[in-house]
């Protein structure tokens, strides 16, 4: 029995690079529309929409904030000086 729907075709999508995710975050902060962002980045509007809705951009910022707070707590005793 053969399958009528084959999923062995090569996929042509590529992931957004870290630089592109940074660009996306900057454009969103500026209030640029999703279609305009897609045009500027040379990507499909649905790709930009999925990345925005999935939270990828927000997760990057959250990781940076978490790292900042972790390092701040870790190094705070060093900043107080010795008694």
C-alpha positions in Angstrom: 0.0 0.0 0.0 1.4 3.4 -1.0 0.8 6.6 0.8 -0.9 9.3 -1.2 0.7 12.1 0.8 4.5 12.1 1.0 6.3 14.4 3.3 9.8 13.6 2.0 10.2 16.8 0.0 13.1 19.0 1.1 11.9 21.9 3.3 13.1 25.3 2.2 12.6 27.4 5.4 15.4 28.8 7.5 15.4 30.0 11.1 15.8 33.6 12.0 19.4 34.3 13.1 20.1 36.0 16.4 20.8 39.2 14.5 17.4 39.0 12.7 15.7 38.4 16.1 17.4 41.5 17.4 16.2 43.5 14.3 12.7 42.2 14.8 12.7 43.3 18.5 14.0 46.8 17.5 11.4 47.2 14.8 8.6 46.1 17.1 9.8 48.6 19.7 9.6 51.3 17.0 6.0 50.3 16.2 6.8 49.2 12.7 4.0 47.0 11.2 4.6 43.3 10.7 4.3 43.6 6.9 6.9 46.4 6.8 9.2 44.4 9.0 8.9 41.5 6.7 9.6 43.6 3.7 12.7 45.2 5.3 14.1 41.8 6.4 13.3 40.0 3.2 11.1 37.5 5.0 7.5 36.4 4.7 5.0 38.3 6.9 3.7 35.0 8.3 7.2 34.2 9.5 7.5 37.5 11.3 4.0 37.0 12.8 4.8 33.5 14.1 8.0 34.7 15.7 6.2 37.6 17.4 3.3 35.5 18.6 5.5 32.6 19.8 7.3 35.0 22.1 10.8 34.4 20.8 11.6 38.0 20.9 10.3 38.5 24.4 12.1 35.4 25.6 15.4 36.9 24.6 14.8 40.0 26.6 13.7 37.9 29.6 16.8 35.8 29.5 19.0 38.9 29.5 17.1 40.3 32.5 17.4 37.0 34.3 21.1 36.9 33.6 21.5 40.6 34.8 19.7 39.9 38.1 21.7 36.7 38.7 25.0 38.4 38.1 24.0 41.3 40.2 23.1 39.1 43.2 26.3 37.1 42.7 28.6 40.2 42.6 26.8 42.4 45.1 28.8 41.1 48.1 32.0 42.1 46.2 30.8 45.6 45.8 30.2 46.2 49.5 33.9 46.0 50.4 35.5 44.3 53.3 34.7 45.5 56.9 
